[in-house]
C-alpha cells in the first residue's frame, strides 16, 4: 500500500477466549450519527481523538455502493465533482455489492487525503452534521 509497516504481536491482551459475537458487538455502522459514534467508541475505551485517527484508515478502504448511494443522489452538501464520480461508479440500478474507494485522490496510498477530502466535501460523510 505504500505506507509504513509495523510488526504486530498476535493475540489479544484483553481476552483469554475468542468470541465472534463479542468482537462484533456494538461496532459502528455507516448509519450512525456523530453522537452514536462517540458513544460506541467510548464504550470500547476510545476517545474522540482515537475515533478520528481510526477513521483515517478509510484512506485505503472501499465501501459498497449501498452504504452511500442514498446520499449521493439525495444530499446537496457535497462537492459536485465528487457526486458525479460517485454516481458513475454507483448508478441507481447497480448491484449493491459494487465497491468504490473512499479516497478518490489516492485510494491505494496510506496518507491523509481522506481527511483533506472530507474538509472539501469530497467524501460520503462530508455532509453529515457534526463531522466537519
Steps between C-alpha positions, in 0.01 A plus 500: 500500500798734519468586868704428809527146634487378856539156656194410706494219752221249455223458756311730732609607847143590602345156447589142587235359264383571147141596422388625161174638638679686783755641255224626269278634779428873482719577199434829319309495171471737207154598629617627841493871573782682678362457851443127442856462370646686798301277734599177324868593503477608863345163592816340360725731705583731208466878496417743216863531397523121474182497292638756255834321475332165431270661244810598305546133410226562243768662285563153354152362546212430268130502567208322343285741301192440714676660798503844337276479191207678666720795594664548158159515334308696764735725700615843386794570731771317305746604232330466159804332340511246781127432461530461122787252532316304768182489296689359201661238729169421670198553273155466654434168327840349587576197712532591868819295529691734266802653678627856476807650671437740787799714396469587132830690490747237625292186566801266528723721716492527876500879538285782634303570181190335651486782757581770244221369278247515783585863572446575129162315507645223282396207715186302572480630858594861426144629516410331826448758776771501763775339292653813351 
